[in-house]
Amino acid sequence: MKRLLWIGCLSYFLIGLAHVVLGSVLPVLLEHYGREYSEGGTLIFTQFAGFLAGVLVSPLLNKRFGKRGGLLIAVSLLCAAELAYMLLPPWGWLYPIAACAGFGFGMIEAVIGTIIIAAIKEKTAVAMSRLEVFFGVGAMLMPLIASGLITQGWWRFSFLVISLFALVTFFFWTKSSFGETIDAELGMKKLTASISGSNTEVNSEPKKPFPYQGKSLWILLMFMLFFFIYVGTEMSLANFMPAILIEKLGMKEAGAALSVTCFWIAMSVGRIFAGTVAERIHYRVYVFFSCAVTLVLLAIFPLTSSVWSAFTVILLLGLFMSGIFSIALVFASKMLTGSEESTPSILIASGGVGGALLPLVIGWCMDHLKVNQTAWLLAFFTLFMVALSFATFQIQRKQRAYKEQQVIQAGS
């Protein structure tokens, strides 16, 4: 189990790199091609459309090739797409390349998140936080690497860095064994049965009914909207923060790229403690409090007028947003008992839609609105997150009170 968790951490480190590389080099990439920010937003939209496709298609590929086989396909596709980025092909070619890259890291995230939540029953938030720490480290290091390469005029090799890490990840997933039980869970039995022409094990599994009925369906829909907004906001910040600082404060491209590094440094530090804190104060309290503070910080951000004040707000944003994704994912899975296999994929897919659509909106706003108006829009999005987290807070509080009352009545 520990080996699986650590290789999962390596995979999350890889997708952390891949998530932010486009935003880290976006200003210089658009300058190279002579394009506007709205077209950059379209490119990011395409990448996250691929992310969504990867999340949604992953169950089909997993069923056919097993989870390990699906992960190897996803890592290979990501590696090839990043190499294609590095070659700087004609602008029109970047869209299918972006879709392939998004498909790769989307499928990796969905499969590993599902495996960890389903396999680890105790201190699930701590395990997910560990994965998210490595995601944050990757997302922190990539802008730092990109900034150095931009300064030297070698920014295109930022994509090569990801390809090399993808090769390392591919090697570990190919060579590692996790014990007979976990190897079977990763799909090795299904793959062997498929090769031998025997589908008895797969076909004999009873079809499960749709696990979301009545109140559970409404809870799922609320969490889907929550993840749509959260991932869209996080990706808008990660991809457009350098551009916002360039327009707002007149920073240089290399210095502005460091803002994303600062954001992810704070993310990584926060995620080290997020799981432990959430286990102590409860998931619902953690998610609601984090969303409320994020709203306040995003409301303050347009009022900053210096580099130091802006970077202070960015660091605090990273710290308080650090655990929202992983803790909310565990929170939703615990509320929707019996659907641990499907809930993470559905919510990650919802986040993928938000990660595709909201940066598209922000890219359009960067071209047509004042930069502070764009920043205020991010705060407006977060207001809905606060409302949704408060609603789920109240629902679970009532659920717990009802269960406690039943226990008391049964005891009397």
C-alpha positions as CSV (number, residue, x, y, z in Angstrom):
1,M,0.0,0.0,0.0
2,K,2.8,2.4,0.8
3,R,4.5,1.7,-2.5
4,L,1.3,2.4,-4.3
5,L,0.8,5.6,-2.4
6,W,4.3,6.8,-3.2
7,I,4.1,6.0,-6.9
8,G,0.7,7.8,-6.8
9,C,2.5,10.8,-5.4
10,L,5.0,10.7,-8.2
11,S,2.1,10.6,-10.7
12,Y,0.5,13.6,-9.0
13,F,3.8,15.4,-9.1
14,L,3.8,14.8,-12.9
15,I,0.2,16.2,-13.4
16,G,1.1,19.1,-11.2
17,L,3.8,20.0,-13.7
18,A,1.5,19.5,-16.6
19,H,-1.4,21.5,-15.2
20,V,0.5,24.8,-15.0
21,V,3.2,24.7,-17.7
22,L,0.9,26.3,-20.3
23,G,0.0,29.1,-18.0
24,S,3.6,29.6,-16.9
25,V,4.8,30.3,-20.5
26,L,1.5,31.7,-21.8
27,P,2.6,35.3,-22.2
28,V,5.7,34.4,-24.1
29,L,3.9,31.7,-26.1
30,L,1.3,34.2,-27.2
31,E,4.0,36.7,-28.1
32,H,5.8,34.1,-30.2
33,Y,2.7,33.3,-32.2
34,G,1.4,36.9,-32.2
35,R,-1.9,35.9,-30.5
36,E,-4.2,37.6,-27.9
37,Y,-5.1,36.4,-24.4
38,S,-8.6,35.3,-25.5
39,E,-6.9,32.8,-27.9
40,G,-4.7,31.7,-25.0
41,G,-7.9,31.1,-23.0
42,T,-9.2,29.0,-25.9
43,L,-6.1,26.9,-25.8
44,I,-6.4,26.3,-22.1
45,F,-10.1,25.5,-22.7
46,T,-9.1,22.9,-25.2
47,Q,-6.6,21.3,-22.8
48,F,-9.2,21.0,-20.1
49,A,-11.8,19.7,-22.6
50,G,-9.2,17.0,-23.1
51,F,-8.9,16.6,-19.3
52,L,-12.7,16.1,-19.1
53,A,-12.6,13.5,-21.9
54,G,-9.7,11.7,-20.1
55,V,-11.8,11.5,-16.8
56,L,-14.9,10.3,-18.6
57,V,-13.2,7.8,-20.9
58,S,-11.0,6.4,-18.1
59,P,-13.6,3.8,-16.9
60,L,-13.9,2.4,-20.4
61,L,-10.1,2.1,-20.8
62,N,-9.7,0.7,-17.3
63,K,-12.4,-2.0,-18.0
64,R,-10.5,-3.0,-21.2
65,F,-6.9,-2.8,-20.1
66,G,-7.1,-2.5,-16.3
67,K,-6.2,0.5,-14.2
68,R,-2.4,0.0,-14.7
69,G,-2.8,-0.4,-18.5
70,G,-5.0,2.7,-18.6
71,L,-2.4,4.7,-16.6
72,L,0.4,3.6,-19.0
73,I,-1.7,4.8,-21.9
74,A,-2.4,8.1,-20.2
75,V,1.3,8.7,-19.3
76,S,2.4,7.8,-22.8
77,L,0.0,10.2,-24.4
78,L,1.0,13.0,-22.0
79,C,4.7,12.4,-22.8
80,A,4.1,12.6,-26.5
81,A,1.9,15.7,-26.3
82,E,4.5,17.6,-24.3
83,L,7.2,16.7,-26.8
84,A,4.9,18.0,-29.6
85,Y,4.4,21.3,-27.6
86,M,8.2,21.7,-27.5
87,L,8.5,21.6,-31.3
88,L,6.4,24.8,-31.5
89,P,4.2,23.6,-34.5
90,P,1.8,25.9,-36.3
91,W,-0.8,27.5,-33.9
92,G,-3.7,25.4,-35.2
93,W,-1.8,22.2,-34.3
94,L,-1.6,23.3,-30.7
95,Y,-5.3,22.6,-30.1
96,P,-5.2,18.8,-30.7
97,I,-1.9,18.7,-28.8
98,A,-3.5,20.5,-25.9
99,A,-6.5,18.0,-25.9
100,C,-4.1,15.0,-25.8
101,A,-2.1,16.5,-22.9
102,G,-5.3,17.2,-21.0
103,F,-6.6,13.7,-21.7
104,G,-3.4,12.2,-20.3
105,F,-3.3,14.1,-17.0
106,G,-7.0,14.0,-16.6
107,M,-7.1,10.2,-16.8
108,I,-4.1,9.9,-14.4
109,E,-5.8,12.1,-11.8
110,A,-9.1,10.3,-12.0
111,V,-7.8,6.8,-11.8
112,I,-5.3,7.4,-8.9
113,G,-7.8,9.5,-6.9
114,T,-10.4,6.7,-7.2
115,I,-7.9,4.0,-6.2
116,I,-6.7,5.9,-3.1
117,I,-10.2,6.8,-1.8
118,A,-11.6,3.3,-2.3
119,A,-8.6,1.5,-0.8
120,I,-7.8,3.7,2.2
121,K,-10.7,3.8,4.7
122,E,-9.0,5.4,7.7
123,K,-7.4,8.9,7.5
124,T,-8.4,9.1,3.9
125,A,-8.0,12.9,4.0
126,V,-4.3,12.5,5.1
127,A,-3.6,10.2,2.2
128,M,-5.3,12.5,-0.4
129,S,-3.5,15.5,1.1
130,R,-0.2,13.7,0.6
131,L,-1.0,13.2,-3.1
132,E,-2.0,16.9,-3.3
133,V,1.2,17.9,-1.7
134,F,3.1,16.4,-4.6
135,F,0.7,17.9,-7.1
136,G,1.5,21.3,-5.4
137,V,5.2,20.7,-5.5
138,G,5.1,20.0,-9.2
139,A,2.9,23.0,-9.8
140,M,5.3,25.1,-7.7
141,L,8.5,24.0,-9.5
142,M,7.2,24.2,-13.0
143,P,6.8,28.0,-13.1
144,L,10.2,28.4,-11.3
145,I,11.8,26.2,-14.0
146,A,9.9,28.1,-16.7
147,S,10.9,31.5,-15.4
148,G,14.6,30.5,-15.6
149,L,14.2,29.1,-19.1
150,I,12.3,32.2,-20.2
151,T,15.2,34.4,-18.9
152,Q,17.6,32.3,-21.1
153,G,15.3,32.3,-24.1
154,W,14.8,28.5,-23.8
155,W,11.2,28.6,-22.6
156,R,10.1,25.9,-25.1
157,F,12.1,23.3,-23.1
158,S,9.7,23.7,-20.2
159,F,7.6,21.1,-22.1
160,L,10.6,18.7,-22.4
161,V,11.0,18.6,-18.6
162,I,7.5,17.2,-18.3
163,S,8.2,14.6,-21.0
164,L,11.2,13.4,-19.1
165,F,9.2,13.0,-15.8
166,A,6.5,11.2,-17.8
167,L,9.1,8.7,-18.9
168,V,10.2,8.1,-15.3
169,T,6.6,7.7,-14.2
170,F,5.9,5.2,-17.0
171,F,9.0,3.2,-15.9
172,F,7.8,2.9,-12.3
173,W,4.2,1.9,-13.2
174,T,5.6,-0.7,-15.6
175,K,8.1,-2.3,-13.3
176,S,6.4,-2.0,-9.8
177,S,4.4,-4.8,-8.1
178,F,2.1,-4.0,-5.2
179,G,1.2,-7.5,-4.0
180,E,-1.3,-9.9,-5.4
181,T,-4.4,-8.1,-4.0
182,I,-3.5,-4.6,-5.2
183,D,-2.2,-5.9,-8.6
184,A,-5.6,-7.6,-9.1
185,E,-7.3,-4.3,-8.2
186,L,-5.2,-2.5,-10.7
187,G,-6.6,-4.8,-13.4
188,M,-3.9,-7.4,-14.0
189,K,-6.4,-10.2,-13.7
190,K,-8.8,-8.5,-16.2
191,L,-6.0,-7.9,-18.6
192,T,-4.9,-11.6,-18.4
193,A,-8.5,-12.8,-18.9
194,S,-8.9,-10.5,-21.9
195,I,-5.8,-11.9,-23.5
196,S,-6.8,-15.5,-22.9
197,G,-10.3,-14.8,-24.2
198,S,-12.0,-15.5,-20.9
199,N,-14.3,-12.7,-19.7
200,T,-16.0,-14.7,-16.9
201,E,-14.7,-12.6,-14.1
202,V,-15.7,-9.4,-15.6
203,N,-19.1,-10.5,-16.9
204,S,-20.1,-12.2,-13.7
205,E,-20.0,-9.0,-11.8
206,P,-23.6,-7.9,-11.0
207,K,-24.7,-4.6,-12.4
208,K,-25.0,-2.0,-9.7
209,P,-28.0,0.3,-9.6
210,F,-27.5,4.0,-9.9
211,P,-26.2,5.0,-6.5
212,Y,-27.6,8.5,-6.4
213,Q,-31.3,8.7,-5.6
214,G,-33.4,11.5,-4.1
215,K,-31.4,13.5,-1.6
216,S,-28.1,11.9,-2.6
217,L,-28.6,13.1,-6.1
218,W,-29.1,16.7,-4.9
219,I,-26.0,16.4,-2.8
220,L,-24.0,15.1,-5.8
221,L,-25.3,18.0,-7.9
222,M,-24.2,20.6,-5.3
223,F,-20.7,19.1,-5.1
224,M,-20.5,18.9,-8.9
225,L,-21.2,22.7,-9.1
226,F,-18.8,23.3,-6.2
227,F,-15.9,21.5,-8.0
228,F,-16.8,23.2,-11.3
229,I,-16.3,26.6,-9.7
230,Y,-13.3,25.6,-7.6
231,V,-11.2,24.1,-10.3
232,G,-12.2,26.8,-12.8
233,T,-11.1,29.5,-10.3
234,E,-7.9,27.7,-9.3
235,M,-6.9,27.1,-13.0
236,S,-7.8,30.7,-13.9
237,L,-5.5,31.9,-11.1
238,A,-2.7,29.5,-12.1
239,N,-2.9,30.4,-15.8
240,F,-3.7,34.1,-15.8
241,M,-2.0,35.3,-12.6
242,P,1.2,36.3,-14.4
243,A,-0.8,38.1,-17.1
244,I,-2.9,39.9,-14.4
245,L,0.3,41.1,-12.6
246,I,1.9,42.2,-15.9
247,E,-1.2,44.3,-16.8
248,K,-1.9,45.5,-13.2
249,L,1.6,46.2,-11.9
250,G,3.7,46.3,-15.1
251,M,5.9,43.4,-14.0
252,K,8.4,41.7,-16.3
253,E,7.3,38.3,-17.7
254,A,9.9,36.3,-15.8
255,G,9.1,38.0,-12.5
256,A,5.3,37.6,-13.0
257,A,5.8,33.9,-13.7
258,L,7.2,33.6,-10.2
259,S,3.8,34.5,-8.8
260,V,2.6,31.1,-9.7
261,T,5.5,29.5,-8.0
262,C,4.7,31.5,-4.8
263,F,1.1,30.4,-5.1
264,W,2.0,26.7,-5.3
265,I,4.7,27.0,-2.6
266,A,1.9,28.1,-0.2
267,M,-0.4,25.3,-1.7
268,S,2.3,22.7,-1.0
269,V,2.9,23.9,2.6
270,G,-0.8,24.0,3.3
271,R,-1.4,20.5,2.0
272,I,1.2,19.1,4.4
273,F,-1.2,20.0,7.3
274,A,-4.6,20.0,5.5
275,G,-5.4,16.4,6.0
276,T,-4.5,16.3,9.7
277,V,-6.4,19.6,10.4
278,A,-9.5,18.4,8.5
279,E,-9.5,15.1,10.4
280,R,-9.5,17.1,13.7
281,I,-12.0,19.8,13.0
282,H,-14.2,17.8,10.5
283,Y,-14.3,18.0,6.8
284,R,-17.3,20.3,6.5
285,V,-15.8,22.9,8.9
286,Y,-12.5,22.9,7.0
287,V,-14.1,23.3,3.6
288,F,-16.5,26.1,4.6
289,F,-13.8,28.0,6.5
290,S,-11.3,27.7,3.6
291,C,-13.8,28.9,1.1
292,A,-14.8,31.9,3.3
293,V,-11.2,33.1,3.7
294,T,-10.6,32.6,0.0
295,L,-13.5,34.9,-0.8
296,V,-12.1,37.6,1.5
297,L,-8.6,37.3,-0.1
298,L,-9.9,37.5,-3.7
299,A,-12.0,40.5,-2.7
300,I,-8.8,42.2,-1.4
301,F,-6.6,41.3,-4.4
302,P,-8.0,44.0,-6.8
303,L,-7.2,46.6,-4.1
304,T,-3.5,45.8,-4.0
305,S,-1.2,48.4,-5.6
306,S,2.3,47.0,-5.1
307,V,4.2,43.9,-5.9
308,W,4.7,43.0,-2.2
309,S,1.0,43.4,-1.3
310,A,-0.1,41.4,-4.3
311,F,2.4,38.6,-3.5
312,T,1.2,38.5,0.1
313,V,-2.4,37.9,-1.0
314,I,-1.2,35.3,-3.5
315,L,0.7,33.4,-0.7
316,L,-2.3,33.5,1.6
317,L,-4.6,32.3,-1.3
318,G,-2.4,29.3,-1.8
319,L,-2.3,28.5,1.9
320,F,-6.1,28.6,2.4
321,M,-7.0,27.1,-1.0
322,S,-4.5,24.3,-0.5
323,G,-6.8,21.6,0.9
324,I,-10.1,22.5,-0.6
325,F,-10.0,20.1,-3.5
326,S,-8.8,17.0,-1.7
327,I,-10.8,17.5,1.5
328,A,-14.0,18.3,-0.4
329,L,-13.4,15.2,-2.5
330,V,-13.2,13.0,0.6
331,F,-16.1,15.0,2.2
332,A,-18.3,14.2,-0.7
333,S,-17.3,10.5,-0.8
334,K,-18.1,10.1,2.9
335,M,-21.5,11.9,2.6
336,L,-22.4,9.7,-0.4
337,T,-21.7,6.4,1.2
338,G,-21.6,3.4,-1.1
339,S,-20.5,5.4,-4.2
340,E,-16.8,5.7,-3.5
341,E,-15.9,4.2,-6.9
342,S,-17.9,6.7,-8.9
343,T,-18.1,9.9,-6.9
344,P,-14.4,10.9,-7.3
345,S,-14.5,10.5,-11.1
346,I,-17.8,12.5,-11.4
347,L,-16.5,15.3,-9.3
348,I,-13.1,15.4,-11.0
349,A,-14.9,15.5,-14.3
350,S,-17.0,18.4,-13.0
351,G,-13.8,20.2,-12.0
352,G,-12.5,19.5,-15.5
353,V,-15.5,21.3,-17.1
354,G,-14.9,24.3,-14.8
355,G,-11.2,24.2,-15.6
356,A,-12.1,24.4,-19.3
357,L,-14.9,27.0,-19.2
358,L,-13.9,29.5,-16.6
359,P,-10.4,30.2,-18.0
360,L,-12.1,30.8,-21.3
361,V,-14.3,33.4,-19.6
362,I,-11.3,35.0,-17.9
363,G,-9.3,35.1,-21.1
364,W,-12.1,37.0,-22.8
365,C,-12.3,39.3,-19.8
366,M,-8.6,40.0,-20.0
367,D,-9.1,41.3,-23.5
368,H,-12.3,43.2,-23.0
369,L,-12.4,44.4,-19.4
370,K,-10.1,46.2,-17.0
371,V,-7.8,43.9,-15.1
372,N,-9.3,44.7,-11.7
373,Q,-12.8,43.8,-13.1
374,T,-11.4,40.4,-14.1
375,A,-10.0,39.9,-10.5
376,W,-13.4,40.9,-9.0
377,L,-15.0,38.3,-11.2
378,L,-12.9,35.6,-9.5
379,A,-14.2,36.7,-6.1
380,F,-17.8,36.6,-7.5
381,F,-17.2,32.9,-8.5
382,T,-15.9,32.1,-5.0
383,L,-19.1,33.6,-3.4
384,F,-21.0,30.6,-4.9
385,M,-18.4,28.2,-3.4
386,V,-19.1,29.7,0.0
387,A,-22.8,29.3,-0.4
388,L,-22.5,25.6,-1.6
389,S,-20.1,24.7,1.2
390,F,-22.4,26.2,3.8
391,A,-25.4,24.2,2.3
392,T,-23.5,20.9,2.5
393,F,-22.3,21.9,6.0
394,Q,-25.9,22.2,7.2
395,I,-27.0,19.0,5.4
396,Q,-24.3,16.9,7.1
397,R,-24.8,18.5,10.5
398,K,-28.5,17.5,10.3
399,Q,-27.5,14.0,9.1
400,R,-25.2,13.5,12.1
401,A,-27.8,14.9,14.5
402,Y,-30.4,12.5,13.1
403,K,-28.1,9.5,13.5
404,E,-27.2,10.4,17.0
405,Q,-30.8,10.7,17.9
406,Q,-31.5,7.3,16.5
407,V,-28.6,5.8,18.5
408,I,-30.1,7.4,21.7
409,Q,-33.5,6.1,21.0
410,A,-32.2,2.6,20.3
411,G,-30.3,2.6,23.5
412,S,-33.3,3.7,25.5
